[in-house]
């Protein structure tokens, strides 16, 4: 029985093997690009407007994550975390940028409603809503990238993916 390979850690490991990517925002909202540094701390590389791209010189052990302007998760090539692949070059030696699609996932009904309510209702008015207390709590608790990364790392360690 073959041993299962451990998932790549959610942090950058080294800067030995360069690669080149173009993150293409195919969502309908601004996408914030985050590189996970050598300590696993997200470092913003700015917003990518819908339909635009961000070209990056990066390394194959440098993971990237993306968030919408309201903090909700976006996907890169349908993954929660994008791990760059080995770079390719043109015949003249110039780098060939690999296209990486940044898209919105299919949010659950609760996530979609939570996002909509956060946009429509002032934070101080959430408790006035006639909804279950657990939903009020969820609406009052905004997305948090570092918390999301901790949950993702724990899930990857448990599932091995």
Secondary structure, 3 states (H helix, E strand, C coil): CCCCCCCCCCCCCCCCCEEEEEEEECCCCCEEEEEECCCCCEEEEEEECCCCEEEEEEECCCEEEEEECCCCEEEECCECCEECCCCEECCCCCEECEEEEEEECCCCHHHHHHHHHHHHCCHHHHHHCCCCHHHHHHHHCCCCHHHHHHHHHHHHHHHCC
